[in-house]
C-alpha cells in the first residue's frame, strides 16, 4: 500500500503523538462524556453489597490492571448482526494498539461505570487481511464507510486529531463478536456469540439512531463526514463484507465428544 493506504498500517499512535498537545487538552473527555446513557435493561441481582464494594476498593489498590489501562482509545459506532441488518447495536469501543497493524477492543453497551461488556473486536491492516484464508475473510468487515462517512466517532478528541486517526482506520478490517444481545432486552449474556458486521453505505442504518447518538455524545456524523472529505474512500478488499452476497456465516451449537478427558 502507498499514500493513505500506508497510513492504515501505521496505526493511531503515530498520528496521535503528532498532535499530543491537542490530545492533552482533551484528556477530560472521559469525564465530559462519562454520563451518556446506562444499560437499558438492568442485570439481575441488585447493586453490589458494601462487602463487594470494599473488596473492589482493595483490589483496585493492590492489583494491576495493565491490560485495561492500555485500552485508552474510545470509539463509538454501530454494528449489526451478520444475518440480520434489522438489528443494529450501538457499540462503545475501548481499544488498545497491540502492534502497528493490530488493535484489540472491548465493546460495551454504554460508556458509564455500569456499562455491560457485550463483545470484542479485532482490527487489522489491509496487508494482514489480504493474507487470510478465504474462509476466514468471510468473518471480517471493512471500515471504509464507517470511517469516511462520519458514522464512527471519537468523542472528546479535537477534530483535527480525530480525522488523522480515522484516516488510519479507513483501510482496516474488523472481526467482531457480540456475546450479550442487549438489543432484544436480555438481562444476561444468553446463547452463543454472534458474528457482527459493519455498515457499508448510506441508508442502511436508521438515521434516528444516529441522531440520538450524536445528541447524546455531542458529536455530528455530518460534520465529521465533511471534516473527513479529503480521506479517499478505499475500495474494500475481496472477501470482506460477505453479507453483501446475501449469505453469511453465523455460529450454531452442536454436540461433540470430549477429547483427552481425565
N, C-alpha and C positions, 0 to 999 in steps of 0.2 A: 504494500500500500504506500501511497505517497500523498503529500499535501494533507488535507483534512483527515484522510483515512489513517495516515501515520499517527496523528494525534490520538486516534482511538486506541492505539496500543500504548500510548504514554501514560494514560490514566489521569485521574483527578489531581493527584498530589502536585505534579509539576505546575499545573495551571493555578492551583490554589496558592501554592507557595509564591508564585509570581505576583499574587495580589494579597499577600499576607497582611499588609496594613489595613486593607479594606475588610478582610475577614475578621481581624481583631476588633474592629469597630462594631461588628455584627455578632459577637460572641454571646450576646444576651438573647439570641434567637431561641435558645432552649427554654428561657423563662418567658419571653414575649409570646411564644406560640404554644406554651405548655397546656393551657386550658382551652382546648377547642371543643372536643366532644368526647364523652366517655362511651363505654360499651352500651349498646342498645338493649341487650338482654343480659342482666347481671348473672354471673355464675352462681350456682347454689353454694350454700354453706355459711353465709353470713360473713361479716367483716372479721379480719384477724383478731384473735384474742390478745389481751395485754401480754400474756406469756409469749405468744408467737411474735408480737411486735418487738418485745425485749430481745428475743433470740435473734431477730433480724438486725437489730441495732448492734448487738455484739458481733455478729458475723461480719457486718459491714466494717467494723473497726479492726477486725483481726484477720480477715481473709482477703486474698487478692481477687480482683475482677478484671484482670488484664485483657481477656478476650472481649469483654463487654465495653471496657473503656476505649478499646481500639475502634469501636463502632461509632465514629464521630461524624458521620455524614448522614444527613436526613433528607430523604426524597419522598415526595408524595405523588402517587399516580393511581391508575386503575387497572385491574386485571379482570378477565372473565374466564369462566370455566371452559376448558378447551372444547368440550362437547355441547356448550350451551351459551351462546352470546347474550341470551336474555338474563343472565345472572352476573351483572357487574359487581365488583367489590373494590371499594377504596382501600388502597394498600399504603400504609405508612412504613417506609423502608428505613432501617438504620443499618448502615453499611460500613465495612472496613475494606481498605485497599490491601489485599493479601499479597499480590505481586503486581508487576506492571500491567499484566494482562488478565488479572482475575480479581473480582470483587466478590465478597460474600455478604449477604444481607439477611437480617431477621425482619419479619413482617408482622406488624401489629394492626389492630383494628382502629386504633386511635393513637394520639401521642401524649396521653395522660399517664399518670402513675398507675392507674387501674387498667391500662391497656392489656388486651389479651393477645398472646403470641399466636398468630394464626397461620404462619407459613415461613418459608425460606426462599431465597432466590440467589442463584449464582449468575454472575455476569462475566462474560469472557469477550476477548477481542475477536475481530473477524478472522484473524490469522488462526487462532485456536479453533474457532468454529469450523473453518474450512478443512481442518484436519480430522474432524469427527467422522465416524461411520454414518452411512445414510440413515440407518435405523435410529441412531442417536440424535441426528439433526432434527428429526421429527418432534422431538421433545422441547425444542428451543424456539423462541420467538425473537424477531428483530426489534430494535428500538428506534428505527429510522423515523417513524411517525410520531411516537410519543415525545421524542426529544425536539424535533423541529417544529411541531405543531404547538408546543407550549403545554401539552397535556401533563407532562412530567415537570414538577416544580421542586425547588429547593427553598422552602420558606425561611425568611430571615437573612438570606445571603444577598449582598448587593448584586444588582442586575448584571454588571459587567463580569463579576466573578462567576455568577450562575451561568451566564452564557458561555464562558470559557470552559467550565466544567461540563456543561451539556454538550458542547461540541465534541468533547472526548467520548461521550456516551453514544453519539449518533451512529457509530459503526459497530456497536457492541450487540451481543445477543444474550438473552436471559433464559434460564431454566427455572421454573417456579412451581412449587408445590404448596398448596394450602391444606392444612390439617384440621382446621376448625371452620365449619360452614356457618359463619355468623350471619350471612345474608338470609338464611332461612330460619333464623331465630334460635339456633342450637345454643344451649347454655353450657354444653360440654363439647370437647373435640370428639365427635362421634364419627364412626365409619373409617374409611381408609383415605390416605392422601389423594388429593385431586390435582391433576395437571391443569395449570392455568396458562393463559395466553395474553398477549398484549394487542391493543388496537392498532390498526394499520391505515385508517383513513377517516375522514370526516363523515359524520352521520351514523357512525357505528355505536356511539355512546350517547345516552340521553343527555342533552345539554343541561337539563335541570340539575343533574347530579354534579356537573362541572361547576355550574353557577353556585350551588350550595357550598361546594368545597372551596371555591375561590373566596366567597364571602367569609367563610369560617376562618381561613388561614391568612386572609389579607393579601391574596395574590390574584393574578388575572391571566387566564390562558391566552386571551387575545393579545394582551400587552407583551406577554412572553413570546408569542409567535412572531410579533413584529420585531422584537429585540433580537430574535434568532434568524431573521430573514437572510442573513449573509451565510448561514450554515448550509452547505449543499445537502440536499435530501439524498441520502445514499440509496443505491439500488440493493435491496436485500439479497443476500447470497442464496443460491439454490439450496433447497432443503429446509429452510426456515419457514415458520408460519404455515405448518402443514394443514392447519384447519381450513385454510382458504380453498383447499381442494374439495371440501365437503366431507372429508373423512379425517379423523384424528385419533390419537392414542389416548387411552384412559385406563386407569387401573381397575382390576377386578380381584376378588378373593377366590382362591381355590385351595383345597386341602392337599398337602403333600406329606410324605413320610419324613419323620425326624431322623437326621443322619448323625452319626457319632454320639449317640445318646449314651450317657454314663450314669 
